[in-house]
Amino acid sequence: MEGLSLEEKIGQMLVVGFHGTTAPLHIIQWLNEGRIGGVILFARNITTPRQVHELTQSLHKAAKHPILIAIDQEGGTVARLREGYTESPGAMALGAADDPMLTQQVSAILGTELRALGVNWNLAPAIDITHNIDNPSVGTRSIGSDPEHVARHAKAQVTGFQKAGVAATAKHYPGKANTPVDPHVELPVITGDLDQMWNTDLVPFKAAIEANVTSILITHVQFRDIEPTYSSTLSPRIIQGLLREKMGYRGLVTTDCMEMKAVTNKYGPGESAVLAAIAGANIILFSHTREYQEQVYTALLEAAKSGRIPLTNIDYSIERIKEVKQRYPAQPQPPLEVIRQPSHLETTKKAARAAIVPHRIAPNTIPIDTNASWALIEYASHIEQETLTPETPTQLAHILKKHIPNLHTTWLDPKNPTNEQLTKAKQLTDKAQYTILATRNAHITPNQQKTAEKQLPKATILLCLRNPYDAANLNCPTTLLTLGDSQPSLQAAADALTGSYTPKAKLRVPLTME
């Protein structure tokens, strides 16, 4: 990367995404010209391990300069690699298990599998502290509400990812969980002074920096008492002042995806990218739209040529990017056979079991009577709904059916359950001896909350499959909290119900807001 032209330097600062399981021609051309410095992958780019490996190798091979290939593989709710890969419990589950060494082992497993695929940059861990239980974009992605507890597990996750050979990313700096607004939709605004943040949100980030975290991702949240004008991604006060000067961070700084409405509602793609570069962001992320990506490159180059973006900012960014690419080169890679190896599956199973919270257990309800007639009424995951038909059993139903021969199941849309779905659910509960009701974030989904309350009198067991906060409003005598609905967590819930082990985890967040 020596002797880069200004055009190539601007390219190094851009990481972009695309649709499809093979790289489009324009991505290959941009890599060949040095017009982008990396690529971010999503579920839309992924099928089998072999396909992903071939895709990443084609990207590395096309690149004029070494590149970063990024992905969001937090584990739990946010995981781009699912079927065919080792799934893991998410952050809140690992926090409930509260074994930092186990947290590190789980992160190392995810990192090892990424490395085998040719991915060298993981946009994880999320180390936001739980403040507002109504926050729609954090939830079980948060380790917990106690800053020191979160910090211990943040350090463990960073260590696990990076020992496995992928760059880790602490996010979402300086913390985005103290708001009920999703930055994908609009700009969240947080009030509160900096002194308070030093003892709360910034504690895990200090721990991540101590663990030599490779990169920090800046969130699209405005902290009004620190920055009266911009979101954090566009704020010199946040990036240069707070992160660089006051916290002493010298690693790579990346924006969150700049196509979120928190910034696009006010600034076009080009202007937002220029403001981020002026603020001190080293990598600017545009995950989806080719038109935006082209506009951004042109705007950054023009701003650099005019002097609006100081050349010192650009050169500093190039040094940070160069360090990361040298530290995490594309080669060598573990063989693809490491993916879903037995030791990986056993560790994630152990972690999921250690994370199941027995919130309420009525006498003589667990282990359940597997010879009885049961109904499972489940508010299905929107991710899973993409492959479901009205007759298709969910993943949880499939797992439970192995244990309960006389199990009748149905699933409902979690946001807008239809009359047909509700009628079928009532028919099943009327016929069954016992009922399992499984919710997903009913506490922030009014229609789900309303219909679940009506179904509750028939429920023998309540499973809260995403946020635990459903348990505060839905009072069922036997309630288990899975703290996420990845495959290991669903299996662990079924194993707990059928007596394979006794769940003992403790919840690390308050169920209600004070």
C-alpha positions in Angstrom: 0.0 0.0 0.0 3.0 2.3 -0.4 2.8 5.2 -2.8 -1.0 5.4 -3.1 -2.5 8.1 -5.2 -5.2 10.3 -3.7 -7.8 8.4 -5.6 -6.6 5.1 -4.1 -6.4 6.6 -0.6 -10.0 7.6 -0.8 -10.8 4.1 -2.1 -9.1 2.6 1.0 -11.6 4.5 3.2 -14.7 3.0 1.6 -16.2 -0.4 2.5 -19.3 -1.4 0.5 -21.8 -4.1 0.1 -23.7 -5.7 -2.8 -26.5 -8.2 -3.5 -25.9 -11.7 -4.6 -23.8 -14.7 -3.9 -21.1 -13.8 -6.5 -19.4 -10.5 -6.8 -21.0 -8.1 -9.4 -18.7 -6.9 -12.2 -18.6 -3.3 -10.8 -17.3 -4.6 -7.4 -14.5 -6.6 -9.2 -13.6 -3.5 -11.2 -13.6 -1.3 -8.2 -11.3 -3.7 -6.3 -9.0 -4.0 -9.3 -8.8 -0.2 -9.5 -8.2 0.3 -5.8 -11.5 2.3 -5.6 -12.7 0.5 -2.5 -10.8 -0.9 0.5 -13.1 -3.7 1.4 -16.5 -5.4 1.3 -19.2 -6.2 3.8 -21.2 -9.4 3.6 -24.8 -10.0 4.6 -27.1 -13.0 4.7 -28.0 -12.1 1.1 -24.4 -13.0 0.0 -24.3 -16.4 1.8 -25.3 -20.0 1.2 -22.8 -22.8 1.8 -19.3 -22.5 3.3 -17.9 -23.5 0.0 -19.8 -20.7 -1.8 -18.7 -18.1 0.7 -15.1 -19.2 0.5 -15.2 -19.0 -3.3 -16.7 -15.5 -3.0 -14.1 -14.2 -0.6 -11.3 -15.6 -2.6 -12.6 -13.9 -5.8 -12.7 -10.6 -3.9 -9.2 -11.0 -2.5 -7.8 -12.1 -5.9 -9.4 -9.1 -7.7 -8.1 -6.5 -5.3 -5.2 -4.3 -6.3 -4.4 -3.8 -2.6 -5.1 -6.0 0.4 -8.7 -5.7 1.5 -10.9 -6.1 4.5 -13.9 -8.4 4.2 -16.4 -7.6 7.0 -19.4 -9.2 8.4 -21.8 -8.8 11.4 -21.3 -12.1 13.2 -22.2 -11.2 16.8 -23.9 -14.5 17.6 -27.5 -14.8 18.7 -30.0 -12.4 17.1 -27.4 -10.8 14.7 -25.7 -13.5 12.8 -25.2 -13.6 9.0 -24.0 -17.2 9.1 -26.7 -19.6 10.4 -27.7 -22.9 8.7 -24.6 -24.9 7.9 -22.4 -22.9 10.4 -22.0 -23.0 14.1 -24.7 -20.8 15.7 -24.1 -19.4 19.2 -26.1 -17.8 22.0 -26.1 -14.0 21.9 -24.6 -11.4 24.2 -27.3 -11.3 26.8 -27.2 -15.1 27.1 -23.5 -15.1 27.5 -23.9 -12.4 30.1 -26.4 -14.5 32.0 -24.1 -17.5 31.9 -21.4 -15.2 33.3 -18.4 -17.2 32.5 -15.9 -14.9 30.7 -13.7 -17.8 29.6 -16.8 -19.5 28.0 -17.6 -16.2 26.4 -14.1 -16.1 25.0 -14.3 -19.6 23.7 -17.6 -19.0 21.9 -16.2 -15.8 20.3 -13.1 -17.8 19.2 -15.3 -20.4 17.5 -17.1 -17.7 15.5 -13.8 -16.1 14.7 -12.2 -19.4 13.6 -15.1 -20.1 11.2 -15.0 -16.6 9.8 -11.2 -17.0 9.2 -11.8 -20.3 7.4 -14.3 -18.5 5.1 -11.8 -15.7 4.2 -13.4 -13.1 6.3 -10.9 -11.0 8.3 -13.0 -8.3 10.0 -15.9 -9.0 12.3 -18.2 -6.1 13.2 -18.7 -7.4 16.7 -19.0 -7.4 19.7 -21.9 -5.1 20.5 -21.1 -3.8 24.0 -23.9 -1.4 24.6 -25.2 -1.3 28.2 -28.9 -2.0 28.7 -30.7 1.3 29.8 -34.0 1.4 28.0 -35.8 -1.9 27.7 -37.9 -0.5 24.9 -34.9 0.0 22.7 -35.8 -1.9 19.5 -32.3 -2.3 18.1 -30.3 -3.6 21.1 -32.3 -6.0 23.2 -30.5 -9.3 23.6 -27.5 -7.9 21.8 -26.6 -6.3 25.1 -24.6 -8.3 27.6 -26.4 -6.6 30.5 -27.0 -3.5 32.6 -24.0 -3.5 34.9 -21.0 -1.7 33.3 -18.3 -3.8 35.0 -20.1 -7.0 34.1 -20.5 -5.9 30.5 -16.8 -4.8 30.5 -15.6 -8.3 31.6 -17.4 -10.0 28.8 -16.6 -7.3 26.2 -12.9 -8.0 26.9 -13.5 -11.7 26.6 -15.2 -11.4 23.2 -12.6 -9.1 21.8 -9.9 -11.5 22.9 -11.7 -14.5 21.5 -12.3 -13.0 18.1 -8.8 -11.6 17.7 -6.9 -14.7 18.9 -8.9 -16.6 16.2 -7.4 -14.3 13.6 -10.2 -11.8 12.8 -10.3 -8.1 13.7 -12.9 -7.3 16.3 -15.0 -4.2 16.5 -16.4 -2.7 19.7 -19.8 -1.1 18.9 -21.9 1.0 19.1 -19.7 3.8 20.4 -20.3 5.7 22.6 -23.5 3.6 23.4 -26.9 3.5 21.8 -29.2 1.6 24.2 -30.5 4.6 26.2 -33.2 5.5 23.7 -36.4 3.8 22.3 -35.5 4.9 18.7 -33.9 2.7 16.1 -31.3 4.6 14.0 -32.4 2.6 10.9 -35.6 4.7 11.1 -34.7 8.1 12.6 -32.0 9.9 14.6 -32.0 8.8 18.2 -31.1 11.7 20.6 -29.7 11.0 24.1 -29.4 13.6 26.9 -27.1 13.3 29.9 -23.7 14.6 30.8 -20.3 13.1 30.0 -19.5 12.5 33.6 -22.3 10.1 33.9 -21.2 8.2 30.7 -17.7 7.7 32.1 -19.3 5.5 34.8 -21.7 3.7 32.5 -21.6 3.4 28.7 -17.9 4.1 28.3 -16.7 1.5 30.8 -17.0 -1.4 28.3 -15.3 0.6 25.6 -12.4 1.3 28.0 -12.1 -2.4 28.6 -12.2 -3.2 24.9 -9.4 -0.6 24.3 -7.4 -2.3 27.1 -7.9 -5.6 25.2 -6.3 -4.0 22.1 -9.6 -4.0 20.1 -8.7 -3.5 16.4 -11.6 -1.2 15.6 -14.5 0.8 17.1 -17.7 1.5 15.3 -19.4 4.8 15.8 -23.2 4.9 16.2 -25.8 7.2 14.6 -26.9 8.6 17.9 -26.7 12.2 18.9 -25.5 12.9 22.4 -26.9 16.3 22.7 -25.0 17.5 25.8 -21.7 16.6 24.1 -22.6 17.3 20.4 -25.4 19.8 19.8 -25.5 19.4 16.0 -24.5 16.0 14.6 -24.9 12.3 15.1 -21.9 10.7 16.6 -20.7 9.4 13.2 -20.4 13.0 12.0 -19.1 14.5 15.2 -15.5 15.7 15.7 -16.3 16.1 19.4 -17.2 12.4 19.7 -14.5 10.9 17.4 -11.6 13.2 17.9 -12.4 14.7 21.2 -13.9 11.9 23.3 -12.6 8.7 21.7 -9.1 9.8 20.4 -8.1 12.5 22.9 -9.9 11.7 26.2 -9.9 7.9 25.8 -6.6 7.6 24.0 -7.8 5.2 21.3 -5.3 4.9 18.5 -6.9 2.1 16.4 -9.3 2.0 13.5 -12.6 4.0 13.6 -15.4 3.0 11.3 -18.9 4.4 10.8 -22.0 2.4 11.1 -23.8 1.9 7.8 -24.3 5.4 6.4 -27.5 4.4 4.6 -29.5 4.4 7.8 -32.2 7.1 7.9 -30.6 8.6 11.1 -28.2 10.4 8.7 -29.8 10.0 5.2 -33.0 11.9 6.4 -30.9 15.1 6.8 -27.8 14.6 4.6 -27.3 13.1 1.2 -24.9 10.2 0.9 -22.0 12.3 -0.4 -22.3 15.0 2.2 -22.7 12.6 5.1 -19.5 10.7 4.0 -17.6 14.0 3.8 -18.7 15.0 7.3 -17.7 11.6 8.7 -14.2 11.9 7.2 -13.8 15.4 8.5 -15.0 14.2 12.0 -12.2 11.6 11.9 -13.8 8.3 10.7 -11.2 6.2 9.0 -13.6 3.8 7.2 -16.9 4.9 5.8 -19.5 2.1 5.3 -22.2 2.0 2.6 -23.7 -1.4 2.7 -26.3 -1.5 0.0 -26.8 0.9 -2.8 -24.4 1.2 -5.8 -25.7 4.7 -6.7 -24.8 5.9 -3.2 -21.4 4.3 -3.3 -20.5 6.0 -6.5 -21.8 9.4 -5.2 -19.8 8.9 -2.0 -16.5 8.2 -3.8 -16.9 11.3 -6.0 -17.8 13.5 -3.0 -14.9 12.3 -0.9 -12.4 12.8 -3.7 -13.7 16.3 -4.5 -13.6 17.3 -0.8 -10.1 15.9 -0.5 -8.9 17.8 -3.6 -10.5 21.1 -2.4 -8.9 20.7 1.0 -12.3 20.5 2.8 -11.1 17.1 4.2 -7.6 17.7 5.5 -5.0 15.5 3.9 -3.7 14.8 7.5 -7.1 13.1 8.2 -6.8 11.0 5.0 -3.2 9.9 5.7 -4.0 9.1 9.3 -6.8 6.9 8.1 -4.6 5.1 5.6 -2.1 4.3 8.4 -4.8 2.9 10.6 -6.2 0.8 7.7 -2.8 -0.4 6.7 -2.1 -1.6 10.3 -5.3 -3.7 10.4 -4.6 -5.3 7.0 -1.1 -6.2 8.0 -2.3 -7.6 11.3 -5.1 -9.6 9.7 -4.0 -10.7 6.2 -6.1 -12.9 4.0 -3.8 -15.9 4.4 -3.3 -18.3 5.9 -6.8 -19.7 6.6 -7.9 -22.8 8.5 -9.6 -25.5 6.4 -13.3 -25.3 5.8 -13.6 -28.5 7.9 -13.4 -26.5 11.1 -16.9 -25.2 10.5 -19.4 -27.0 12.7 -16.8 -29.3 14.0 -18.0 -31.3 17.1 -16.0 -29.3 19.6 -17.6 -26.1 18.3 -21.1 -27.5 18.6 -20.4 -28.8 22.1 -19.1 -25.5 23.4 -22.1 -23.5 22.0 -24.5 -26.1 23.5 -22.8 -25.7 26.9 -23.0 -21.9 26.6 -26.7 -22.0 25.7 -27.6 -24.3 28.6 -25.7 -22.1 31.0 -27.8 -19.1 29.9 -31.4 -20.4 30.3 -33.0 -18.4 33.1 -35.7 -20.2 35.2 -37.7 -17.0 35.9 -40.6 -18.8 37.5 -41.0 -22.6 38.0 -44.3 -23.8 39.4 -44.2 -27.1 41.3 -44.3 -30.3 39.2 -44.2 -28.6 35.8 -40.6 -29.3 34.8 -39.7 -31.8 33.5 -42.9 -31.8 31.4 -45.0 -34.9 30.8 -43.9 -35.8 27.3 -46.6 -38.4 27.0 -49.4 -35.8 27.4 -51.1 -33.8 24.7 -49.4 -30.5 24.1 -50.0 -27.3 22.0 -47.2 -25.0 21.0 -48.3 -21.5 20.2 -45.3 -19.5 18.9 -44.9 -16.0 17.6 -42.4 -16.7 14.9 -39.2 -15.0 14.1 -39.4 -12.7 11.1 -36.1 -14.2 9.9 -37.6 -17.6 10.0 -40.9 -16.5 8.4 -39.1 -16.0 5.1 -39.0 -19.8 4.8 -42.3 -20.7 6.5 -45.7 -21.6 5.2 -48.8 -21.9 7.4 -48.2 -25.6 7.5 -44.4 -25.5 8.1 -43.2 -26.2 11.6 -40.8 -23.7 13.1 -37.4 -24.6 14.3 -38.6 -24.7 17.9 -41.6 -26.9 16.9 -39.3 -29.3 15.1 -37.0 -29.6 18.1 -39.8 -30.1 20.6 -41.6 -32.6 18.4 -38.6 -35.0 18.9 -39.4 -35.0 22.6 -43.2 -34.8 22.6 -44.9 -37.2 20.2 -48.4 -35.7 20.7 -47.4 -32.1 20.0 -49.6 -29.8 17.8 -48.1 -26.5 16.8 -48.9 -23.3 15.0 -47.1 -20.0 14.5 -48.3 -16.5 14.4 -47.0 -13.3 12.9 -45.4 -11.4 15.9 -46.5 -8.0 14.8 -49.9 -8.6 13.2 -51.3 -12.1 13.9 -54.1 -12.8 11.5 -57.6 -13.9 12.6 -56.9 -17.2 10.8 -53.7 -17.7 12.9 -55.5 -16.8 16.1 -58.4 -19.1 15.4 -56.1 -22.0 14.8 -54.2 -21.3 18.0 -57.4 -21.3 20.0 -58.4 -24.6 18.4 -55.1 -26.2 19.4 -55.2 -25.0 23.0 -58.8 -26.0 23.4 -57.9 -29.6 22.5 -54.5 -29.9 24.3 -54.0 -30.9 27.9 -51.1 -28.4 28.2 -49.9 -25.4 26.2 -46.5 -23.8 25.6 -46.7 -20.1 24.7 -43.6 -18.7 23.0 -43.2 -14.9 22.6 -40.7 -12.7 20.8 -40.5 -9.1 22.1 -44.2 -8.8 23.0 -43.4 -5.9 25.3 -42.6 -3.6 22.4 -45.1 -5.2 20.0 -48.6 -4.1 20.9 -50.6 -6.6 18.9 -48.5 -9.5 20.1 -48.8 -8.3 23.7 -52.6 -8.0 23.4 -53.1 -11.4 21.8 -50.6 -13.2 24.1 -52.5 -11.9 27.1 -55.7 -13.5 25.8 -53.8 -16.8 25.3 -52.1 -16.7 28.6 -54.9 -18.4 30.7 -54.5 -21.5 28.6 -50.6 -21.5 28.9 -48.8 -24.0 31.1 -45.4 -22.7 30.2 -44.2 -19.3 28.8 -41.0 -19.2 26.8 -39.7 -15.7 26.2 -37.5 -16.4 23.2 -36.0 -12.9 22.6 -36.0 -10.1 25.2 -36.8 -11.2 28.7 -39.0 -8.2 29.4 -42.1 -10.1 28.2 -42.0 -11.9 31.5 -42.8 -8.7 33.4 -46.2 -8.3 31.6 -47.1 -11.9 30.9 -47.5 -13.7 34.2 -47.3 -17.4 33.7 -46.6 -19.8 36.6 -43.7 -21.4 34.7 -41.6 -19.1 32.6 -38.2 -19.7 31.0 -36.1 -16.9 29.5 -33.8 -18.1 26.6 -32.3 -14.6 26.0 -32.2 -15.2 22.3 -33.5 -17.7 19.7 -30.5 -19.0 17.9 -30.5 -22.8 17.4 -28.5 -23.6 20.5 -30.8 -21.5 22.7 -33.9 -23.2 21.3 -32.4 -26.6 21.8 -31.3 -25.7 25.4 -34.9 -24.6 26.2 -36.3 -27.9 24.9 -33.7 -29.8 26.9 -34.6 -27.8 30.0 -38.3 -28.5 29.6 -37.7 -32.3 29.2 -35.3 -32.6 32.1 -32.0 -33.1 30.4 -30.5 -30.6 32.8 -31.7 -28.0 35.3 -31.4 -24.3 34.2 -29.7 -22.1 36.8 -28.7 -18.8 35.0 -29.6 -15.4 36.6 -30.9 -12.5 34.6 -28.4 -9.6 34.4 -30.9 -6.9 33.4 -33.9 -5.4 35.2 -37.3 -6.6 33.8 -38.9 -3.2 34.1 -37.7 0.4 33.7 -37.2 2.3 37.0 
